[in-house]
Amino acid sequence: MSNESEREYGWDDEIQNDGLEYVVLPDGDYNFKVTGFERGRYEGGEKIPACNMAIITLEIENDKGICFIQNRLFLHSRCEGLLCAFFTCIGQRKHGEKLKMNWNEVVGARGRAKIGHREYNGNIYNDIKRFYAPDESAPKKSFTPGKF
């Protein structure tokens, strides 16, 4: 995916574009595409000790355009359920299966998640509240006898 208007800047180039406006999504369920993945290290805190972490970027299309959400997945046994939910959501795992996490296949994967909000330093941010398994997020078809 190449954009002809993209280019490298020189140290003395002029800049002007402020970038995309940050969009706070309404609470709800959204389809997403994983557009980024970085390996990181969490230094530890009150709830989770120091551990590896994956920083994933999710792209969500909405009525205001495209929104990006970064989410940190901690590679620690206390977060195993969330890791399982993420890999199930993007179709790499089925409920109850063992899985060797394949981070090389994460970018480009699609899924569905519940988006809510969190506040940090007086600012409101989009926050992933839940990853849905593919069968949970599919629209439910109802059957009415005699109707086609």
N, C-alpha and C positions, 0 to 999 in steps of 0.2 A: 504494500500500500504506500505508494510514493506520492508526495505532494510537491508539485513543481515550484510552489512558492516558498517551500521550506529551504533554508540554507544555513550554513555555518556563519556566525558573526565573527568579524575581526575585533580585536581589542579596542579599536577606536571608532567602530561603526556607531551610527545613530540608531536609537530605538524609539518606538512610539506606542505600539499596541499594548494596552493594559491587560489583554487576555480575556478569558471567559469570566462572566459574572458568576459568583458562587450561588447555587440554587439549593434552597432547603425544600426537599420534597415533602408533600403531605404524607402523613402516616399511611401505609398501605402495602400491598403486595406488588412487586415489580419484577419484570424479566430483566436479566442482566447478561452481559458478556464480559468475561475476564479479559482485560486488555493489558495487564501488567502483573509481573511477579518479581519480587526481590527477596533474597535471603538476608535475614537480619539476626540480630542478637538482642534479646530482652535482658536487661541488667537485673531484673528481679524487683519485687515489690511486696506489699503486704499479703496479697492473695496468691501470687505465683512466684516461685523462685526463678533465678536466672535460667534461661533456656533459649534454644533457637526459636526464631519466629519467621513466618512467611508474611510478607506484606503484599497483599493482592489489591489490584485496582479493578473495580467493577464499573462498566459503562452502562448507564441506564438512559434509554430514550424516554422522554416524557413530553407533555404539551408545551413546555418552555424550551425544548431543545434537548441537548445531551448533558447529562450530569455524570460526574465521576465520583466514586466513593472509594477511599482506601480503607482496607480492613486488615487488622493484624490477627493472624492465626498462630497461637502459641503452641509449640511442639513440646507439650508436657502432658503427663498422664491426667492431670486435673482437667485438661481441655480435650480429652480424647473424643468425647461425645460431639463437640463442635467440629472437630476435624472429620469425624465420620459423617456428620450431617453435610459438611461442605462437599466431600468427595461423592457422597450419594447424590446430592443436588446436581452436580455437574455430570453425573452418569458414569463415573469411574468405579462405583461401588454399589452393591445391593445391600439392603438391610441384613445385618447379621453376618456378612462376609468379612473375612480377614482381607486386608489390603496393604500392599506395600505402596506408600504414597508416591505417585508419579508426578512430580512437580514439573517435569518437562512437557507434560500434556495439559497443563492448567490454562495457559494463555490460549484464548480462542474458544474455550469451553463456555457453555451457556447454562443458565439455570434460572431459578425464581427464588426471591427472598422477601421477607417482611422487613420493611424499612420503618424505623422510628427515629427518635432524636435523642441526643445527649447534649448536656451543657458542659462546657469547659471554659474556664476563665471568662465567664459572662457571654460567651458566644454559643449559638446553637449549631450543631452539626448533625448530618445524616448518620444513622447508625444501623448496622445490620442487627436485627433482633432474632431472626430465624432463617435458616436455609431450608427450603422445602424439597422433599424427595420428588422426583418427576411425577409419580402417580398421585401425590397429594396436590400438586399444582395444576393438574389437567382439569379442564372444565368438565363438570359432571353432566353426563347426558341422562336425561330422564326418558323413561319409556311410558307412553300412553297408549293403551290398547286401542286399535282401530284408527290411530292417527299416523299418517305417513309424512 
